Amino acid sequence: MFVVTNVYRFKKENIKTSQKINIYNKYIKKRDLRFHIR
């Protein structure tokens, strides 16, 4: 659950820096895939 809150905080704090958001989203998607495998 803390991962989700971190995503929202990260997006709110860095709305202007789209590149960082894209990199962060890619990282989250990889983690999501691992969770979905379970």
Secondary structure, 3 states (H helix, E strand, C coil): CHHHHHHHHHHHHCCCCHHHHHHHHHHHHHHHHHHHHC
